[in-house]
Amino acid sequence: MQTRLFIGGRFVDAADGATIGVLNPHDGSRLADVAEAKAEDIDHAVDAAAAAFPAWRDTPAADRGRLLLKLADRIEADAERLARLESQDTGHPLRDTRGLDVPRTAATFRYFGGMADKLQGSVVPVEKGFLNYVLREPIGVVGQIVPWNFPLMFTSWKMGPALAAGNTVVLKPAELTPLSSLAIAELMAEVGFPEGVVNIVPGYGHTAGQHLAEHPKVGKIAFTGSTAIGRRIVAASAGNLKRIQLELGGKGANIVFDDADLPAAVNGSAFAIFHNQGQACIAGSRLILHERIADAFLEAFIGLARSIRLGDPLDERTEMGPLTSRQHQERVLSYCATAVDQGGKVLLGGRRPTEPALQDGYFVEPTVVQAKATDRVSQEEVFGPFVSVTTFRDEAEVMAIANGTPYGLGGGLWTRDLARAHRVARALEAGMVWINSYKRVNPGSPFGGVRASGYGREMGFEAMHDYTDAKSVWVNVEAQLPPYYRR
Ligand code: NAD
């Protein structure tokens, strides 16, 4: 297991020797002491990335792509080790890290490996006498700051497009979950990424993250995290007017109409909120049910939620692991009191499980809370296995509820009415909409939000554009142009 900073192609201790203790959320045991980057280490990493940039930018795009493709193969060859490491570090059940996190990480690096030489400029039809063409150029050193909920997958979402487009990278994983990104650094070194092209610097947000966001040599910050910290990133970036990409929080509306296929909606809605212990920005954390089917839906949904198997993330039968930290567990549980204070009702869960084997882990039972659309639990991101339930009568009312939070990341709806499905999809103020499904993602499909959920897009061509600047080049193709100043 790599536990040191990855700077300039080497694993090194922090300049002041500081470390962060990384805990296993299943039992609170210490998994590793990982080097803690502070300002001086961030400076070294940025310098290494800046030194590597010209050669990486000038490397043929197909060769940059080939390295990403090799990395994807290497990740697949090491899939089991990576899946176990991620499960131990985050608490995600092994069935998910094996079945989703690792394959998606490889698929995303592979997608952007293939994309590297597909990014093209354009020729603009301008007036006679001139040729105008547009180059897409990499930005330079890109700082990337990611949270703890999908640390392995985020290495590919962030680094894939940045590297394919010819940027060099300084990535700061979350202090709670740095292990899988250091494992990826090791694989990158192994497959031959040149020194300094990628630098991985675990550290705390207010020190390492803040310094990276302020750094004058960094051309862009790609940030995934909370809306509150997103605002700080924007302020910190003002010094050199960095480009910013923000993937922030969400409060996904999951609407079930009265003509929906109820068994499919129940199952999909449980996945929408309980997968990854609800620690997903795109979680369907607001269930909005048509009043005619609300009782039948809830009976089946609560029955399913009650049956979810909590346990050791490394046990293949486990369907829900612990939350990633003790502090977060307490925060999620505190929302039950908040709900009750505002007149809400806890229909299921809202507590730690009572099984003796789960006492040391940061578990929260699947929780279903009935609440008004304006209550705090229906407005604020809880980021746990915690869903608020509200009912509606008609389409106008449901749209007002669905669009009635500051967020705009993902949302979904369940109906058999085709026209209504498209009408509602269009009316949802969100970056992503799922019809009769929830939480689908693919490396080719743009991912991101609107309003308090941020701006900019990951994945697909959109991401490649977000990691490049357009340069417009004008060429005089006429021997003689009429003079502007006639003398
Ligand atoms: P967070 O905002 O507290 O931290 C995210 C990252 O920012 C961490 O690496 C942290 O160390 C760093 N950070 C903290 N303070 C900083 C500062 N002052 N300057 C620079 N960096 C700083 O978020 P979290 O609690 O780790 O993650 C949960 C949040 O992430 C939720 O709000 C969730 O919705 C969001 N999220 C969004 C997406 C998306 O794509 N929209 C995906 C996953 C998670």
Boltz pocket constraint, residues with backbone or C-beta under 6 A from the ligand:
constraints:
  - pocket:
      binder: B
      contacts: [[A, 145], [A, 146], [A, 147], [A, 148], [A, 149], [A, 172], [A, 173], [A, 174], [A, 175], [A, 203], [A, 204], [A, 205], [A, 206], [A, 208], [A, 209], [A, 210], [A, 211], [A, 213], [A, 224], [A, 225], [A, 226], [A, 227], [A, 229], [A, 230], [A, 232], [A, 233], [A, 246], [A, 247], [A, 248], [A, 249], [A, 250], [A, 280], [A, 281], [A, 282], [A, 381], [A, 383], [A, 409], [A, 448], [A, 449], [A, 453]]
      max_distance: 6.0
